Amino acid sequence: MSHSASKGLIHTSSNHSCANTIERLELQITEKQMAVIAKVDHAAAAEK
């Protein structure tokens, strides 16, 4: 088990673009009656 996995983080690769992966993840979350609490645009924040 990697150090990250032992801390509760799981890293996996996607065959889709970043934007498409996020859309697909949000869809799966909302289909399970869960809510996306926040989305952070790190690139925009870094420009400030």
DRENDO-1510 file (C-alpha; in Angstrom, 1 decimal, always signed):
<recs>
REC; n; res; u; v; w
REC; 1; MET; +0.0; +0.0; +0.0 .
REC; 2; SER; +1.4; +3.4; -0.9 .
REC; 3; HIS; +1.8; +6.2; +1.6 .
REC; 4; SER; -1.1; +8.1; +0.1 .
REC; 5; ALA; -3.4; +5.1; +0.2 .
REC; 6; SER; -2.7; +4.6; +3.9 .
REC; 7; LYS; -3.8; +8.2; +4.4 .
REC; 8; GLY; -7.1; +7.6; +2.6 .
REC; 9; LEU; -6.1; +9.0; -0.8 .
REC; 10; ILE; -6.5; +6.8; -3.9 .
REC; 11; HIS; -4.7; +7.8; -7.2 .
REC; 12; THR; -5.9; +6.4; -10.5 .
REC; 13; SER; -5.5; +7.2; -14.1 .
REC; 14; SER; -8.3; +8.2; -16.5 .
REC; 15; ASN; -8.6; +7.5; -20.2 .
REC; 16; HIS; -10.6; +10.7; -20.5 .
REC; 17; SER; -9.6; +14.4; -20.4 .
REC; 18; CYS; -9.5; +16.2; -17.1 .
REC; 19; ALA; -12.7; +18.1; -17.8 .
REC; 20; ASN; -14.5; +15.0; -19.0 .
REC; 21; THR; -13.3; +13.0; -16.0 .
REC; 22; ILE; -14.7; +15.7; -13.7 .
REC; 23; GLU; -18.1; +15.7; -15.5 .
REC; 24; ARG; -18.3; +12.0; -15.3 .
REC; 25; LEU; -17.4; +11.9; -11.6 .
REC; 26; GLU; -20.0; +14.7; -10.8 .
REC; 27; LEU; -22.6; +12.7; -12.7 .
REC; 28; GLN; -21.9; +9.6; -10.7 .
REC; 29; ILE; -22.0; +11.5; -7.4 .
REC; 30; THR; -25.3; +13.2; -8.1 .
REC; 31; GLU; -26.9; +9.9; -9.4 .
REC; 32; LYS; -26.2; +8.5; -5.9 .
REC; 33; GLN; -28.1; +11.4; -4.3 .
REC; 34; MET; -24.9; +12.9; -3.0 .
REC; 35; ALA; -23.8; +16.5; -3.5 .
REC; 36; VAL; -20.6; +18.1; -4.8 .
REC; 37; ILE; -19.9; +20.7; -2.0 .
REC; 38; ALA; -17.1; +22.7; -3.7 .
REC; 39; LYS; -15.1; +22.9; -6.9 .
REC; 40; VAL; -11.7; +24.6; -6.7 .
REC; 41; ASP; -10.0; +26.1; -9.8 .
REC; 42; HIS; -6.4; +25.8; -8.6 .
REC; 43; ALA; -5.1; +27.3; -11.9 .
REC; 44; ALA; -7.2; +30.4; -11.5 .
REC; 45; ALA; -6.2; +30.7; -7.9 .
REC; 46; ALA; -2.5; +30.4; -8.8 .
REC; 47; GLU; -2.8; +33.3; -11.2 .
REC; 48; LYS; -3.9; +35.7; -8.4 .
</recs>
